[in-house]
Amino acid sequence: MFRPGTDEVNVQYEDVLCNFCHQPWDPDDPSRPLIEGHHGSHLCGECLSLAYQAIVHEGQNLRVEGLPCSMCLEQRDDECWRSAEFPDVCLCRRCIKQGATALEKDKEYTWKRPVSANAPASAPAIDHDEESDDDSDSCSV
């Protein structure tokens, strides 16, 4: 999303906001990456971490019938995460996993997917979920 009143001809970094927390993007902060979805949607690394933990590790599902994923714009049957601050947007499991895969591959950022709270401290952050991490479809970095 973009800050209200953004000049579409001259978009500044601070005009680019995460759809889920409304925080601006800071391209100089390697700990705060941003993923771009369809039609100007954005997801920051902090919200991706919260969503990944909630959906993949805790099994939450805050899907609301008729509410499409803000990143891929699809109404999917898989689990969705919604920010407590802005519950009118949701993030589907597929986009969560694609975003995690994309950010881990991007060497400009230090983002790592969250490890389950039940995992041993020495365990690597590997997702043993049966669903594929196919990142070919909807999210881009």
C-alpha positions as CSV (number, residue, x, y, z in Angstrom):
1,M,0.0,0.0,0.0
2,F,1.0,3.6,-0.3
3,R,0.7,6.5,2.1
4,P,-2.4,8.5,1.4
5,G,-1.6,11.4,-0.9
6,T,1.5,9.7,-2.4
7,D,2.5,11.4,-5.7
8,E,2.4,8.4,-8.1
9,V,4.9,10.1,-10.3
10,N,7.4,10.6,-7.5
11,V,7.0,7.8,-5.0
12,Q,9.4,8.0,-2.1
13,Y,10.6,5.1,0.1
14,E,8.6,6.5,3.1
15,D,5.4,6.4,0.9
16,V,5.7,2.6,0.6
17,L,3.8,1.0,3.6
18,C,3.3,-2.6,4.8
19,N,-0.4,-3.4,4.3
20,F,-0.4,-5.3,7.7
21,C,1.3,-2.8,10.1
22,H,1.3,0.4,8.0
23,Q,5.0,1.0,8.8
24,P,7.1,2.6,6.0
25,W,9.8,0.8,4.2
26,D,13.4,1.6,5.0
27,P,15.6,0.2,2.2
28,D,18.8,1.0,4.2
29,D,17.7,-1.4,7.1
30,P,18.7,-4.9,6.1
31,S,16.6,-6.3,9.0
32,R,13.4,-4.7,7.6
33,P,12.8,-6.2,4.1
34,L,9.7,-5.6,2.1
35,I,7.9,-7.9,-0.4
36,E,5.7,-6.6,-3.1
37,G,2.5,-8.4,-4.0
38,H,-0.1,-7.7,-6.6
39,H,-1.5,-4.2,-7.3
40,G,0.7,-2.3,-4.9
41,S,0.4,-4.5,-1.8
42,H,3.4,-4.8,0.5
43,L,4.5,-7.1,3.3
44,C,7.3,-6.3,5.7
45,G,9.6,-8.9,7.2
46,E,8.3,-8.3,10.7
47,C,4.7,-9.0,9.7
48,L,5.9,-12.0,7.6
49,S,7.6,-13.4,10.8
50,L,4.4,-13.0,12.8
51,A,2.3,-14.6,10.1
52,Y,4.8,-17.5,9.6
53,Q,4.9,-18.2,13.4
54,A,1.1,-18.1,13.7
55,I,0.2,-20.2,10.6
56,V,3.1,-22.6,10.2
57,H,4.1,-23.2,13.8
58,E,1.0,-22.5,15.9
59,G,-1.7,-23.6,13.4
60,Q,-3.8,-20.5,13.6
61,N,-6.4,-19.7,11.0
62,L,-8.0,-16.2,10.9
63,R,-9.5,-16.7,7.5
64,V,-12.8,-14.8,6.9
65,E,-15.0,-16.1,4.1
66,G,-14.9,-13.6,1.2
67,L,-11.8,-11.8,2.3
68,P,-9.0,-12.3,-0.3
69,C,-5.3,-12.4,0.4
70,S,-3.9,-8.9,0.2
71,M,-0.8,-10.2,-1.6
72,C,-2.1,-12.5,-4.3
73,L,-5.6,-11.2,-4.3
74,E,-7.1,-14.7,-4.3
75,Q,-9.8,-16.1,-2.0
76,R,-8.1,-19.3,-1.0
77,D,-9.2,-22.1,1.2
78,D,-5.9,-22.4,3.1
79,E,-5.2,-20.7,6.4
80,C,-4.9,-16.9,6.6
81,W,-3.2,-14.6,9.0
82,R,-4.6,-11.2,9.9
83,S,-2.9,-8.4,11.8
84,A,-4.6,-7.5,15.1
85,E,-4.1,-3.8,14.2
86,F,-5.6,-4.0,10.7
87,P,-7.9,-7.0,10.5
88,D,-9.4,-5.9,7.2
89,V,-6.4,-7.5,5.3
90,C,-5.2,-11.1,5.3
91,L,-2.2,-13.1,4.2
92,C,-2.7,-16.6,2.9
93,R,-0.5,-19.5,3.8
94,R,0.9,-19.8,0.2
95,C,2.0,-16.2,0.2
96,I,3.5,-16.6,3.7
97,K,5.6,-19.5,2.5
98,Q,6.5,-17.9,-0.8
99,G,7.6,-14.7,1.0
100,A,9.7,-16.7,3.5
101,T,11.4,-18.5,0.7
102,A,12.1,-15.3,-1.3
103,L,13.5,-13.4,1.7
104,E,15.7,-16.2,2.8
105,K,17.3,-16.3,-0.7
106,D,17.8,-12.5,-0.8
107,K,21.4,-11.8,0.3
108,E,20.6,-8.1,0.9
109,Y,18.5,-8.9,3.9
110,T,19.1,-10.7,7.2
111,W,15.6,-12.1,7.5
112,K,15.3,-15.8,8.6
113,R,12.1,-17.7,9.0
114,P,11.0,-18.2,12.6
115,V,11.8,-21.4,14.4
116,S,9.0,-23.2,16.3
117,A,9.0,-22.4,20.0
118,N,9.0,-26.2,20.5
119,A,12.1,-26.8,18.5
120,P,15.4,-27.6,20.2
121,A,17.7,-24.5,20.4
122,S,20.2,-26.1,18.1
123,A,17.6,-27.1,15.5
124,P,17.9,-25.3,12.1
125,A,15.0,-23.2,11.0
126,I,13.6,-25.8,8.6
127,D,9.9,-26.0,7.8
128,H,8.9,-29.7,7.6
129,D,5.4,-28.8,6.5
130,E,4.1,-31.0,3.7
131,E,3.0,-28.1,1.6
132,S,5.5,-26.9,-1.1
133,D,7.4,-23.6,-0.8
134,D,6.6,-22.9,-4.4
135,D,7.6,-19.3,-4.9
136,S,6.8,-19.0,-8.6
137,D,3.4,-17.5,-8.5
138,S,2.4,-14.4,-6.6
139,C,4.9,-12.6,-4.5
140,S,8.0,-10.8,-5.6
141,V,10.9,-9.1,-3.8
